[in-house]
């Protein structure tokens, strides 16, 4: 079983030295009775309100916001066991993705009985490979590389069981869970309850079930390529449509941005399989048109704004609130949270801590809300160029905000010599947490723009195959598709200079491309070309013989 992914992986590690200094100053180590007792705060030292804690209910014992419960309440709106895809998906996955201590509560929240430990559940790639290797030892001692090409060659090109027997056996072993996953993809809702981790934070909540959905979709795409090679094109297409639906379910999962990214990853893998199917199946124009209508009928993927505005905002507020709640344990708590080594006695922190009674916790809470308001205002801008300019401005301001807190000695000097310690601590701690937890969030918007463009490129691939089915070859230029097969050639929305997506015939095939992160059209050169480029390239992959 793969290691549980946790939200803490999004930390900005460059700010860890600053966090050690600042949190030491917030720990109220000047009061010996608190330090000795190691007790948590009895009640909040901040204001409960929309501009501070963002939520006012539900509250935990002592009056602290219960952010995990708030996320669960928000995400399960309109969900029942009968319309929730997660019920079927968990029956396909089994209970293993959920921590043992949380299972009873978790399945009660889903509205189903706890699942038995053993059953006909989804077998992961790694788990199946281990069992296969035991029965089929390598020809050379300590050589496992002979199995990897089988995985790599089967998700985006048609393949046969004779050529890749291990992968064929993996697909066959997962028939029952695959049937449940196919059924789950037809459900209108997806709600996975968040099960608190060991420290009770959203940030450390296990999300392995989302990774299981990604593996399930990859397995389904692999099966589709096997069906394509067997001439069962309609069944293969139904499997890929199910993958597209799963991508949309997960991307719309209304809690955290990792769900969005996994949804986009599923869509990307599936689009590559789409291209392989329609290129290799040699379908009639009528069959292609029918499939294209189904593809175009899929709803667009959800952008990341809802998750940024609520789930990711609550993650940062949750860390601030818990740091305050830890009181004299704040430094140790923050070190555990960031994976830093255990704290050593620090004369500097004790001296400065003795001068600081507390910080104004409303300040970092309000700062967090202000920054998330600014970020989500930018993501809601409809015009792509204006949106990108607003996001660039946000990134510049964020970099400026965090720039002064990376030098621990300077921080200490400022606290000792400049202004009100409470004012400095409050604003610096806010800057620290914002910089620590939000640096990559705007990149999710760029990922959304790319995946939306890729969807348009698959529509162009359909048009190319329809053209070829009618005329015997691909056109020299995409303009030849307009009117009869395509309303217009899609714009390369990632190209800073504007213009349409790229297209070039390559022998009996073709390639499509767009600019990538750098916004420069490298004429179809990607990272593995010589000379290399940064373009996003799609090519139909011929079937393996």
C-alpha positions in Angstrom: 0.0 0.0 0.0 1.3 3.4 -0.9 2.3 5.8 1.8 -0.5 8.1 2.7 -0.3 11.5 1.0 -0.8 14.4 3.4 -1.5 18.1 2.8 1.7 19.0 4.7 3.6 18.1 1.5 2.6 21.6 0.1 4.9 23.3 2.7 7.3 25.9 1.5 10.5 24.5 3.0 12.5 27.6 2.3 10.7 29.3 5.3 11.4 26.7 7.9 14.4 28.6 9.5 12.1 31.6 10.0 9.3 29.5 11.5 11.6 28.3 14.2 12.5 31.8 15.3 9.0 33.3 15.1 7.2 30.4 16.8 9.7 30.5 19.6 8.7 34.1 20.1 5.0 33.2 20.2 5.3 30.4 22.7 4.9 32.6 25.8 8.0 31.0 27.4 8.3 33.9 29.8 5.7 32.3 32.2 7.4 29.5 34.0 4.2 28.1 35.4 2.8 27.5 31.9 6.1 26.1 30.6 6.3 23.6 33.4 2.7 22.5 33.1 2.8 22.1 29.3 -1.0 22.6 29.3 -3.1 23.7 26.3 -5.0 26.9 26.3 -8.3 26.7 28.1 -10.1 29.1 25.8 -9.3 31.0 22.6 -7.3 34.3 22.7 -8.7 35.4 19.4 -12.1 36.6 18.1 -14.5 34.1 16.6 -15.8 35.9 13.5 -16.0 35.9 9.7 -12.9 38.2 9.3 -10.8 36.1 11.7 -11.7 32.4 12.1 -14.0 32.6 8.9 -16.4 30.1 10.4 -18.3 30.6 13.6 -19.7 27.1 13.9 -19.1 24.2 14.6 -16.9 24.7 17.7 -14.9 22.2 19.6 -14.7 22.0 23.4 -13.4 25.3 24.8 -14.8 27.3 21.9 -12.2 26.5 19.3 -13.3 26.3 15.6 -13.7 22.7 14.4 -12.4 23.1 10.8 -12.6 19.5 9.8 -16.2 19.3 10.9 -16.9 22.5 8.9 -15.3 21.0 5.8 -17.3 17.8 6.1 -20.5 19.7 6.6 -19.7 21.9 3.5 -18.8 18.9 1.3 -21.7 16.6 2.2 -24.5 19.0 1.3 -27.1 17.2 -0.8 -25.2 13.9 -0.5 -26.9 10.6 0.4 -25.5 7.0 0.5 -27.5 6.4 -2.7 -26.0 9.2 -4.8 -22.5 9.3 -3.3 -19.8 7.8 -5.6 -17.5 7.4 -2.6 -19.8 4.6 -1.2 -19.1 2.5 -4.3 -15.5 3.5 -4.5 -14.8 2.5 -0.9 -16.5 -0.8 -1.5 -14.0 -1.2 -4.4 -11.0 0.0 -2.3 -11.8 -1.6 1.0 -11.1 -0.1 4.4 -7.3 0.1 4.1 -7.0 3.7 3.0 -8.7 4.8 6.3 -6.7 4.8 9.5 -7.9 2.0 11.8 -8.8 4.4 14.6 -11.1 6.5 12.3 -12.9 3.7 10.5 -16.0 3.4 12.6 -16.7 7.2 12.5 -15.7 7.4 8.8 -18.1 4.7 7.6 -20.9 6.1 9.8 -20.4 9.4 8.1 -20.7 7.7 4.7 -23.9 6.1 5.9 -22.8 2.5 5.4 -21.6 -0.4 7.6 -17.9 -0.8 8.2 -16.2 -2.8 5.5 -14.6 -6.1 6.3 -10.8 -6.1 6.4 -10.4 -8.7 3.7 -12.4 -8.8 0.5 -12.2 -8.6 -3.3 -10.7 -5.1 -3.3 -8.7 -3.1 -5.7 -5.1 -4.5 -6.0 -2.6 -1.7 -6.6 0.1 -2.0 -9.2 2.9 -2.3 -6.6 1.0 -4.9 -4.7 0.3 -7.0 -7.8 3.8 -6.6 -9.0 5.2 -8.0 -5.7 3.0 -11.1 -6.0 3.8 -11.6 -9.7 7.5 -11.3 -9.0 7.3 -14.1 -6.3 5.8 -16.4 -8.9 8.0 -15.2 -11.8 11.5 -14.5 -10.6 13.7 -12.3 -12.8 16.0 -14.0 -15.3 19.0 -12.2 -13.7 19.4 -11.8 -10.0 18.2 -8.5 -8.5 16.8 -7.4 -11.8 13.3 -5.9 -11.5 13.6 -3.5 -14.4 12.1 -6.0 -16.8 8.6 -5.4 -15.3 8.6 -1.6 -15.4 8.2 -1.3 -19.2 5.0 -3.3 -19.0 3.3 -0.6 -16.9 4.7 2.3 -18.9 3.6 0.9 -22.2 0.0 0.1 -21.5 -1.9 3.2 -20.3 -1.7 5.3 -23.5 -1.4 2.8 -26.4 -3.3 -0.3 -27.4 -1.6 -3.5 -26.2 -2.2 -7.3 -26.0 -2.2 -9.8 -23.2 0.4 -11.9 -25.2 2.8 -8.9 -25.2 2.2 -7.8 -21.6 1.0 -10.8 -19.6 1.6 -9.3 -16.1 -0.6 -6.2 -16.9 -3.3 -8.4 -18.4 -3.3 -10.5 -15.2 -3.5 -7.3 -13.1 -6.6 -6.1 -15.1 -8.2 -9.5 -14.8 -7.6 -9.7 -11.0 -9.4 -6.3 -10.6 -12.6 -7.1 -12.6 -15.0 -6.9 -9.6 -13.6 -3.6 -8.2 -13.5 -2.2 -11.7 -17.2 -2.9 -12.1 -17.9 -0.9 -8.9 -15.7 1.9 -10.0 -17.5 2.1 -13.4 -20.8 2.3 -11.5 -19.4 4.9 -9.1 -18.5 7.2 -12.1 -22.2 7.5 -12.9 -23.1 9.0 -9.5 -23.9 12.7 -9.3 -22.0 13.4 -6.0 -18.6 12.6 -4.5 -18.1 13.0 -0.7 -15.1 11.4 1.1 -15.3 12.5 4.8 -12.1 13.9 6.2 -10.8 11.7 9.0 -8.6 13.6 11.4 -4.9 12.6 11.6 -2.9 12.2 14.8 -2.8 15.9 15.5 -6.3 16.7 14.5 -5.4 19.1 11.8 -6.7 19.3 8.2 -3.1 19.6 7.1 -2.2 16.1 8.3 -5.5 14.4 7.2 -4.8 11.2 5.3 -6.0 11.4 1.7 -5.0 8.0 0.4 -8.5 7.4 -0.9 -8.0 10.2 -3.5 -4.8 8.5 -4.7 -6.8 5.2 -4.9 -9.2 6.9 -7.3 -6.2 8.0 -9.4 -4.9 4.5 -9.5 -8.4 3.1 -10.3 -8.7 5.5 -13.3 -5.2 4.5 -14.6 -6.3 0.9 -14.3 -9.5 1.6 -16.2 -7.5 3.5 -19.0 -5.1 0.5 -19.2 -8.1 -1.8 -19.6 -9.5 0.5 -22.4 -6.2 0.1 -24.3 -6.4 -3.7 -24.0 -10.0 -3.6 -25.3 -9.0 -1.3 -28.2 -6.3 -3.8 -29.3 -9.0 -6.5 -29.1 -11.3 -4.6 -31.4 -13.8 -3.9 -28.6 -13.8 -0.1 -29.3 -17.2 0.7 -27.8 -16.4 -1.0 -24.5 -13.0 0.8 -24.5 -14.7 4.1 -25.1 -17.2 3.5 -22.2 -14.2 2.9 -19.9 -12.5 6.1 -21.0 -15.7 8.1 -20.5 -15.9 6.7 -17.0 -12.4 8.0 -16.4 -13.4 11.4 -17.6 -16.4 11.4 -15.2 -14.1 10.3 -12.3 -11.8 13.2 -13.1 -14.7 15.6 -12.8 -16.0 14.1 -9.6 -12.6 14.3 -7.9 -11.8 17.8 -9.3 -15.1 19.0 -7.9 -14.5 17.3 -4.5 -15.2 20.4 -2.4 -12.6 20.2 0.4 -9.0 20.5 -0.6 -7.0 21.5 -3.7 -5.2 18.1 -3.8 -8.5 16.7 -5.0 -8.4 19.2 -7.9 -4.9 18.3 -8.9 -5.7 14.5 -8.8 -8.7 15.2 -10.9 -6.6 17.1 -13.5 -4.0 14.2 -13.5 -6.8 11.7 -14.2 -8.0 13.9 -17.1 -4.6 14.2 -18.5 -3.9 10.5 -18.5 -7.4 9.8 -20.0 -6.9 12.4 -22.8 -3.7 10.6 -23.9 -5.7 7.3 -24.0 -8.5 9.0 -26.0 -6.0 10.1 -28.6 -4.5 6.5 -28.8 -8.0 5.0 -29.2 -9.3 7.2 -32.0 -6.0 7.1 -33.8 -5.5 3.3 -33.7 -9.1 2.1 -34.0 -9.6 3.3 -37.6 -13.2 4.2 -37.0 -15.7 5.4 -39.5 -16.6 9.1 -39.6 -20.1 8.2 -38.2 -18.6 6.2 -35.2 -16.1 9.1 -34.5 -18.9 11.6 -34.6 -20.9 9.6 -32.0 -17.9 9.3 -29.7 -17.2 13.0 -30.1 -20.7 14.0 -29.2 -20.3 12.0 -25.9 -17.0 13.7 -25.3 -18.4 17.2 -25.9 -21.3 16.4 -23.6 -19.0 16.0 -20.6 -19.3 19.0 -18.3 -16.2 21.1 -18.0 -13.8 20.4 -15.2 -14.2 22.5 -12.1 -11.7 25.2 -11.6 -9.8 25.4 -8.3 -11.5 28.6 -6.9 -14.0 26.9 -4.6 -11.3 24.8 -2.9 -8.9 27.7 -2.7 -11.6 30.0 -1.2 -12.8 27.5 1.5 -10.8 24.4 2.0 -7.3 25.8 1.6 -8.2 28.9 3.5 -9.4 26.8 6.4 -6.1 24.8 6.3 -4.1 27.9 7.0 -6.5 29.2 9.7 -6.5 25.8 11.3 -2.7 25.9 11.7 -2.8 29.4 13.3 -5.6 28.5 15.7 -3.8 25.3 16.7 -0.6 27.1 17.3 -2.4 29.5 19.6 -4.1 26.6 21.4 -0.8 24.9 22.0 0.3 27.8 24.2 3.7 26.9 25.7 3.9 23.9 23.5 3.7 26.0 20.3 7.4 25.7 19.3 7.4 21.9 19.6 4.1 21.7 17.8 5.3 23.7 14.9 8.5 21.7 14.6 6.5 18.5 14.4 4.2 20.0 11.9 7.0 21.0 9.5 9.1 18.0 10.0 11.9 20.0 11.7 14.2 18.2 14.2 13.4 18.4 17.9 14.1 21.8 19.5 17.3 22.3 21.5 17.4 24.7 24.4 17.8 28.2 23.0 19.0 31.2 25.2 17.8 33.6 22.5 14.3 32.2 22.4 14.1 32.2 26.2 15.3 35.8 26.5 13.0 37.1 23.8 10.1 34.9 25.0 10.5 36.5 28.4 9.9 39.9 26.8 6.9 38.8 24.9 3.6 38.1 26.7 1.6 37.1 23.7 0.7 38.1 20.2 -2.5 39.5 18.9 -3.9 36.3 17.2 -6.6 38.2 15.3 -3.9 39.8 13.2 -2.5 36.6 11.5 -6.1 35.3 11.1 -7.2 38.5 9.4 -4.1 38.6 7.2 -4.8 35.0 6.0 -8.3 36.0 5.0 -7.1 39.1 3.2 -4.6 37.1 1.2 -7.1 34.4 0.3 -9.6 37.0 -0.7 -6.9 38.6 -2.9 -6.0 35.2 -4.5 -9.6 34.1 -5.2 -10.5 37.5 -6.7 -7.7 37.0 -9.2 -8.8 33.4 -10.0 -12.3 34.6 -10.7 -11.3 37.0 -13.4 -12.8 35.6 -16.7 -10.2 37.0 -19.1 -7.2 34.7 -19.1 -4.6 37.5 -19.7 -6.0 39.7 -17.0 -6.2 36.7 -14.6 -2.6 35.8 -15.2 -1.5 39.4 -14.6 -3.5 39.5 -11.4 -1.9 36.2 -10.3 1.6 37.5 -11.2 0.9 40.5 -9.0 -0.2 38.3 -6.2 2.9 36.2 -6.5 5.1 39.3 -6.4 3.4 40.7 -3.3 3.6 37.3 -1.6 7.3 37.1 -2.3 7.8 40.6 -0.9 5.7 39.7 2.2 7.9 36.6 3.0 11.2 38.1 1.9 12.1 39.7 5.2 11.3 36.7 7.4 13.9 34.2 6.1 16.8 35.7 8.0 16.4 34.5 11.6 19.0 36.8 13.1 17.4 39.8 11.4 14.1 38.8 12.8 15.5 38.5 16.3 17.2 41.9 16.0 13.9 43.5 14.8 12.0 42.1 17.7 14.5 43.5 20.2 15.0 47.0 18.6 12.0 48.0 16.5 8.5 49.0 17.5 6.0 47.1 19.5 6.9 43.5 20.0 3.3 42.4 19.9 2.7 44.3 16.6 5.8 42.8 15.0 5.1 39.3 16.3 1.6 39.4 15.0 2.3 40.5 11.5 5.5 38.5 11.1 3.8 35.3 12.3 1.0 35.9 9.8 3.5 36.4 7.0 5.3 33.2 8.0 2.2 31.0 7.9 0.9 32.5 4.7 4.3 32.1 3.0 4.7 28.6 4.4 1.4 27.2 3.2 0.3 29.1 0.2 3.3 29.6 -2.2 2.2 27.1 -4.9 -1.6 27.6 -4.8 -1.7 30.0 -7.8 0.1 27.4 -9.9 -3.1 25.3 -9.6 -4.8 27.9 -11.8 -2.2 27.4 -14.5 -2.7 23.6 -14.3 -6.5 24.2 -14.8 -5.8 26.4 -17.9 -3.6 23.6 -19.3 -6.0 20.8 -18.8 -8.8 22.9 -20.3 -6.6 23.5 -23.4 -5.8 19.8 -23.6 -9.6 19.0 -23.7 -9.8 21.3 -26.7 -6.8 19.6 -28.3 -8.6 16.2 -28.0 -11.6 17.8 -29.8 -9.1 18.7 -32.6 -7.9 15.1 -32.6 -11.4 13.9 -33.2 -11.8 16.4 -36.1 -8.5 15.2 -37.6 -9.7 11.6 -37.6 -13.0 12.5 -39.1 -11.2 14.4 -41.8 -8.9 11.5 -42.5 -11.8 9.0 -42.5 -13.5 11.1 -45.2 -10.4 12.1 -47.3 -7.8 9.5 -46.6 -5.1 11.6 -45.0 -4.6 14.3 -42.4 -4.7 18.0 -43.6 -1.5 20.1 -44.0 -3.0 22.8 -41.8 -5.7 22.9 -39.1 -7.5 25.6 -41.0 -8.7 22.9 -43.4 -10.9 21.5 -40.6 -12.8 24.7 -40.0 -16.5 24.7 -40.7 -16.9 21.1 -41.7 -15.1 19.5 -38.8 -14.2 22.3 -36.4 -15.9 25.6 -35.5 -12.5 27.3 -35.1 -8.9 26.3 -34.3 -8.4 26.7 -30.6 -6.2 29.5 -29.3 -3.1 28.6 -27.5 -4.1 30.2 -24.2 -0.8 29.4 -22.6 1.2 31.3 -25.3 2.1 34.7 -24.1 2.3 35.9 -27.7 -1.1 34.5 -28.6 -2.0 32.5 -31.7 -3.5 29.1 -32.3 -2.3 25.7 -31.0 0.5 24.1 -33.0 0.0 21.3 -35.5 2.4 19.3 -37.7 2.1 16.1 -39.7 4.6 13.4 -38.8 4.7 10.7 -41.4 1.4 8.9 -41.1 0.6 10.6 -37.8 0.7 14.1 -36.4 1.4 16.1 -33.3 -0.4 18.9 -31.5 1.3 21.3 -29.1 0.9 24.4 -27.0 3.2 26.6 -25.0 3.8 25.5 -21.4 4.7 27.3 -18.1 7.2 29.7 -19.8 4.5 30.9 -22.2 6.9 30.5 -25.2 6.1 28.5 -28.3 9.0 26.2 -28.9 7.6 24.9 -32.2 6.6 21.6 -30.7 9.9 20.8 -28.8 9.4 19.3 -25.4 11.8 18.5 -22.6 12.9 15.1 -24.1 13.8 16.6 -27.6 17.3 17.7 -28.6 17.5 20.7 -28.4 14.9 20.6 -25.6 11.9 22.9 -25.3 9.1 23.5 -22.9 6.1 22.9 -25.1 3.1 20.7 -24.1 3.0 18.0 -26.8 0.3 15.5 -27.7 1.0 12.7 -30.1 -1.1 9.6 -30.9 0.9 6.5 -29.9 0.7 3.5 -32.3 -0.4 0.2 -31.0 2.2 -2.2 -29.7 2.6 -5.2 -32.0 
